[in-house]
């Protein structure tokens, strides 16, 4: 588990950009607090999560719904639980 390079960090932040301000705020706060401790597996899981549609992602982040289908993995459940704290 090495630290993210500046390029990897920039790529993750770019993929995290969302069309809904609420998603941006939650994800940005999470990354500001936890980015330094993310593993390569975490980054891969987040990259997958960020493929979800904005409204669907917001519902998951606000705990209105749980992770659907192939998004429902142990890694994403853990990361979403952490994001819900922000």
Steps between C-alpha positions, in 0.01 A plus 500: 500500500706793375389858511315627198720688256399854410379375162290222656360750749407742221339221297293384797384855570410547133296180491330607825358816344123475486209686345324535834649738757393275786706211363797729443487624859479153656769350278735799532474500880569127505802533271633799697488292818592152375686529170843442653395161641327361189648180360521407133198272555309794653581719200384228261177454698435876507566525126231235451261681738546826310353334190161499676247762393486818710151454644558133576833582666343773711231259621774255604712767670197629692408142600167518319597182313776244521759420237338324204623201300870489421561808716411295810850388600668492843744773392226734380278431802791602725587810296136612470459460877800729545367753245164510678682653798576811294 
